[in-house]
Amino acid sequence: KLLFRANDWSTDRESWRSACVRNCDAKVVRDCGILLETLKVMALMDHARVNDLGQPIGEDVDFVVPSCPSRKTLQGTACRVEPLEPLHAAALYAEPQGAGQWTYLPYGPFASAAEHAQWVEDAAKSEDPLFFAVIDEARGSAVGVVSYLRINPAARSVEVGNINYYPALQRTVAGTEAMYLMMREAFQLGYRRYEWKCDALNAKSQGAARRYGFTFEGVFRQATVYKGRNRDTAWFSVLDSEWKSVEAAFKRWLGAENFDAEGNQLVSLRTLMQALLIMAVSTDDRSGDTSAIKLPIMCGLESTVSIFEVSSSHLRQ
């Protein structure tokens, strides 16, 4: 029942937030990004074409089937993502493990170095999932494991998953850059849908997905069983039509100008990605002029910050 208008929050944010409190469940208010994601889906319906029977139908898709991701190294600045090999096992097993690191993974923990080495050897042979090791360039050793999976060239869809970041990689520039490198590779290959799925109870994974620019699509109830437990699966995605804007946010965050002398970020990646959602539903400023776009930032941030030095028309793409 909440009437949502972009002008209401841009001119009087506190009144808008008060209206949310009166009309919405508090859990919804805590993450205004959910509202923006809903509006994004509604916009798709508004722009759907119709057939001769007046029924809404999807766009025609004409494309060349992309190749599968290959075992090649994706080189970044803070990290590189290279094909997983048995030689990575020792460094990974030697890394300190975080509390709860294995709870939501389909594999691990491992009782011994030999058991872990066998898993790495088997994973390195797999084609789907296609596993990679994340190498911290500063240390020169493996500090994480990631993979492409459910690779479907015919539908131009691929998922990123089996993400296992050891504490040394968590909350680092290298960890974020690894996700950027994998997403960029998928879209450069010609995929149109990049997926992220996780246990619906895994709040950290859901938060990471949103931070990386993924849109929440819903929950598949009782989707699978792992480690003897039920899993309701939360689905997220980034589409090829969104990639240019998502990439702009990644590049803006990863740029040296976004960090102070002590290495602290000046603008968070979640803030940058959330700005893209705001631009997607905003009907203001269609001139396309290049300017510093100032937007009210939600989810508890107190001030308006300058987000992008790019045209709003580019962001809307």
N, C-alpha and C positions, 0 to 999 in steps of 0.2 A: 504493500500500500504506500510505500515511500515514493514520492514524486522526486525523481532525480534529474536535476538540470545542471549542466556544467557551470553556467553563469552564477548559480546560487552559491556554489562553494568557492568560486574564484573571487566573488565580491564580499562574501560574508561567511567565512569558513566556520567560525564558531557556531553561528546559528544553524548552519547545515549539519554540523556534527551533533548539535543538540536535537535536531529533528531525527537524526539516525537513532539516537538513544531512546527517543520517545516511541519510534515506530518499528525499530528492528531489534532482533535478538542481540545481546551484547557480544556474542561470539562473532557475529557478522561485522559489527562495528570495529572490532579489534583488527580486522584485516580488510580494509576498504578495497584492496586489490581484487577481492572476490567480486565485489559489485562491478568493478571496471571490466573484469573478465566476462561477466554475464552480459554487460552491454555490448561487448565486442561480438559475442555470439549472436545477439539480437540484431546487430548491424548486418550480419551475413544474410539473415532472413529478409531484411529490408531491401537488399540489393539482388535478391535471387530473381532470375528470369522465369518466365512461365511458358509452358507448351501450349499447343492448340486447344487443350482441354482446360486451360486456366490453372494448371497445377504447377507449383514451383519446382524447378529442376536445376540440377547442377550445371556448371560450366563444362563445355567440351574440353577434353584433355587430349592433346596431340603431342607426343614426345618420343624421344629415343630412349629405350630401356638403358639405364645407367649400368656401369660395371659394378661389381661388388667391391667394397673396400678391400684394399690389398695390404699385405704385410710390408709396409714401408714406414720409415721414420718421419714423424711430423715434428719439425724443428721450430721451437719457440725461442724466447730470450731467457726466461727463468727456468724453463724446462724443455725437455723433448719427450715425445711419446713414441716409443719404439716397440716393435713386435716382441712379445713375451718369449723368452728363451729359458732353458733350464739353468743357464748361468746366472739368472736373476734370483734364483731361489735363496742362495746364501745371504745376500744382502737384505732381502725382504724378511727372512726369518730372524735376522739379527736386529731388525728395527723394534724399538719398544712399541708395545701394543696398547691401545687405548681401551678404557673400560667400555664395554658394550660394543666394541668394534665389529664383532661377528654376529650380533643378535639378528640383524635383518638380512644377512647374506645367505645365499643358498649353500655356501661351502664354509668350511672352517668352524671353530678353530682347530688347530692341528696339535696332536699330542707330542710330536717329535719332529726334528729337522728332516728326518727321512720321509715321514708321512707328508710333510709340506713339499719337499722336493718332488715327490711322486705326483702330487697335485699339479705343481707348476709344469712338470714334464708333459702330463696329459693335456693340460689347458693349452700349452704351446702348440699342440698338434691340431687343436680344434679350428674348424673353419667358421662355425656359427654356434656359439659365440666366437668371435675373433678377438683374442686377448692381446693387450699391450701392457707394457710396464711404463710407469711415469718416472722419468729420471730427473732429479734435481740437479741442474747444471752447476750450482755452487758446490755441491758435494760430490757430484759425479757418480751417484749410486741410486738404485731403485728405491722409491719411497711410496709406491702405490701401484695398483692394478686397475685397469679399466677394460671395457670391451664394447664392440659393436655386436648386436644380436638381433634376432628376428629380421634378418636382412631380406628384404622383399623387393628386388629390382623391378618386377612387373608392376607393382603398385607405387614404386619410387618411395618406399618407406623403409626406415631403419631406426633401430633403437640404440640408445647408449645405456649400459647397465653393468652389473657386477662390479660396481665402483667400490674399491677398497682403499681408502686414503689412510695411511698410517699417521700418527700424530704429527710427525715431522712435515707432512704435506698439508695437513688441515689448516684452514684459515691463512693460507699463504697466496702470494701472487702466482707461484708456480702451479698450485692446485687449480686456480681459476683459469690460468692460461691453458692448461691441459684440456679443460672442457671446451674452451674456445677453439683450440686447434682441431679437436675431433668434430665439433659441429661444423666448422668451416670446411673441413675435408668432405663431409657428407654432402653439403650443398654444392660444393664445387664439382663433385661427381655427378650431380644432376638429380639428387633426391629431392622430393617435394614435401616430405613429412619426416620430422626428426622427433622420436619419442623418448619419453622418460616415464618409467613405471616404478612404483615402490609400494611396500606395505602401507596401507592407509593409516596404520598406527605409528609409522615412522615420521614424526613431525620434522626432524632435522632434514630428512631427504626431501620432504615436500617444500620446506623452506629453501633448500638449495635449488630445487627446480625453478621456483619463482624467481630467485635471485639471478639465475642464468637466463631468464627471459621466457621460460616455458609457460604456457597457458593451461590451467587446470581444466580437465574435461569431464571428470566425474569419477565414481568409484564402482568397480566391478565387484559385487559381493560374492564371497566364497569362490574367488577366482581360482585358487590353487591351494595346495597343502605343501608346506616345507618345514623340515625339522620337526615333523609331527604336529605342526600347528596350522590352523586355518589362516589364510591370508586373503583379506579384502584388498584389492589392488587399486591404487589411485593412479589415474592416467593423466599425463601432461604431454604437450607437443609444442614444437615450433614449426611453422610452415615456411616454404620457400618465399612466399610473398612477404613474410615478416623478417626475413633474414638480414636484409640490408640495414634495417633499423636496429635489430639486435646486435649485429656486428658493430655498428657505430657505437653502441653503448659499451660493448666489450673493449673496443679500441680506446674510447675515451677513458675508461676506468684503468686500463693497463698502461696508459701513457705516463711517462715520467712526470709530467706536469700535474698529475693527480695525487702525487705523494710529496710530503714535506721532507725535510732533511733527515728526520728520524725514521722515514719509511712509513709514516701513518697516512692512510688515505684521506683525501679532502672531501670527496663525494663518494658515497657507497654505490656499489653496482646495483643493488636492489632499488635505490632511488632513481638511478638512470633508467633501469628497465621499467619501473613504474611510470616514469614520465612518458614512455612510449605508449603505454596503455591509455594514459590521459589524453595524449595527442590523438589516439585512434578514435576516441569517442567525442572529442571536442569539435565543435562546429565553428570556432572562432579563428580569426587570423588566417584566411585562405589566400592571402596575397602572395605567399611564397618567398617574401623577402628574407634575406639572411640577417638574423639578429640573435642576440642572447635571449633565449626563451626562459622566462621566469615563471615557475609553476608552484602552486601550493603543494607541499609535500605532506602526505598523510602518514598514517601508522605511527603517530607520536612525535614526529620531527617538528620542531617548534618554528622554524623559519622558512622563508622562501629562498631558494638558492638558484643560481644560474646553472642551467643544466647543459645545454648544447650550444655550440656556435655553428649551427647548421640550419638549413632552411626547414621550416615546418612542413613544407610539401614533401621533402625528402623523408622526414620522419613518418609522415602519413603513409608513404609507400611501404 
